[in-house]
């Protein structure tokens, strides 16, 4: 999980909770963009990462895909790992 690098926590930086949440989301998005995400094993489309209040999901961009999402996970790392482990026909694509 990506977290604040300040040893005293974000309050040590003088950030309020809203600023902390925005900053951590920005860090997580940058991290996620540097991680390799495999194409969808069901249709071959490139996925996208979507964020929400509850966490993140990796979602296929193809609206007709049979298995388009990992579902919402508490962190983007878990969603990417789940996405990359999906298989179709017994093979990881």
Secondary structure per residue as TSV (DSSP state, phi and psi in degrees):
chain	resnum	aa	ss	phi	psi
A	1	X	-	360.0	138.8
A	2	X	-	-87.3	128.3
A	3	X	-	-135.8	175.6
A	4	X	-	-62.2	139.0
A	5	X	-	-88.4	-6.2
A	6	X	-	-72.5	124.0
A	7	X	T	-62.9	-20.8
A	8	X	T	-93.2	5.3
A	9	X	-	81.9	174.0
A	10	X	G	-66.3	-26.3
A	11	X	G	-64.6	-25.1
A	12	X	G	-66.1	-23.6
A	13	X	G	-86.0	-10.6
A	14	X	T	84.8	16.1
A	15	X	-	-85.2	141.8
A	16	X	-	-81.5	174.8
A	17	X	H	-62.2	-37.9
A	18	X	H	-65.9	-42.5
A	19	X	H	-66.2	-41.6
A	20	X	H	-58.6	-47.6
A	21	X	H	-62.3	-43.2
A	22	X	H	-63.5	-43.4
A	23	X	H	-64.9	-44.0
A	24	X	H	-66.0	-36.8
A	25	X	H	-63.4	-41.2
A	26	X	H	-62.5	-43.7
A	27	X	H	-62.2	-45.0
A	28	X	H	-63.7	-39.3
A	29	X	H	-65.0	-41.8
A	30	X	H	-63.5	-42.3
A	31	X	H	-62.1	-46.8
A	32	X	H	-62.4	-35.3
A	33	X	H	-70.7	-17.7
A	34	X	H	-92.7	-7.9
A	35	X	S	-92.9	140.8
A	36	X	-	-76.4	123.6
A	37	X	-	-113.7	126.9
A	38	X	-	-72.9	155.5
A	39	X	-	-64.4	161.4
A	40	X	-	-62.8	127.1
A	41	X	T	-73.1	-12.7
A	42	X	T	-91.5	-33.5
A	43	X	T	-134.1	-11.4
A	44	X	-	86.7	-1.4
A	45	X	-	-71.9	157.0
A	46	X	-	-81.8	131.7
A	47	X	E	-83.2	171.2
A	48	X	E	-131.2	156.6
A	49	X	E	-100.3	130.6
A	50	X	E	-119.6	138.3
A	51	X	E	-109.7	147.6
A	52	X	E	-145.8	179.9
A	53	X	T	-61.6	-30.5
A	54	X	T	-86.5	-11.9
A	55	X	E	150.3	-130.5
A	56	X	E	-146.5	159.8
A	57	X	E	-140.2	149.3
A	58	X	E	-102.9	129.2
A	59	X	E	-132.4	137.2
A	60	X	E	-70.6	140.2
A	61	X	S	-80.6	-10.6
A	62	X	-	-82.3	114.5
A	63	X	T	-67.3	-15.0
A	64	X	T	-101.7	10.7
A	65	X	-	-66.5	145.0
A	66	X	S	-72.2	-36.3
A	67	X	S	-131.2	79.2
A	68	X	-	-80.2	-10.4
A	69	X	B	-149.1	160.1
A	70	X	-	-87.1	-10.5
A	71	X	-	82.4	165.4
A	72	X	-	-74.8	130.7
A	73	X	B	-119.6	157.0
A	74	X	S	-67.1	-24.6
A	75	X	S	-143.0	155.5
A	76	X	H	-66.4	-32.1
A	77	X	H	-61.1	-44.1
A	78	X	H	-64.8	-42.6
A	79	X	H	-61.7	-42.5
A	80	X	H	-66.3	-42.9
A	81	X	H	-60.8	-44.1
A	82	X	H	-62.7	-44.3
A	83	X	H	-58.6	-47.5
A	84	X	H	-69.4	-16.9
A	85	X	H	-92.9	-5.1
A	86	X	-	-65.7	143.1
A	87	X	-	-130.3	156.5
A	88	X	B	-137.9	124.2
A	89	X	T	68.6	27.6
A	90	X	T	82.0	2.2
A	91	X	B	-125.4	140.2
A	92	X	-	-82.8	127.0
A	93	X	-	-86.0	360.0
